[in-house]
């Protein structure tokens, strides 16, 4: 347990940031899930719209320190390629 005033304050701040970060992580996962569901339904337009909505949320996660930049880059790349494959007719 924290003993000094500074360590007590840091513990309080840590708890507060944990709650904010948890909410933001959940929000990001929701946006990703919406893209996944649109891809699964086979609706290319909905998947593209969901992907465009998810991209700024993922980027915000990087700037806020929730996710690593390479993680977001990888996720966006994989989602974009799946949406693109859905949009182009299979030959």
Protein Blocks (a to p, Z undefined) as FASTA:
>chain_A
ZZblmlmmmmmmmmmmmmmmmmmmmmmmmmmmmmmmmmmnopaklmmmmmmmmmmmmmmm
mmnomacfklmmmmmmmmmmmmmmmmpccZZ
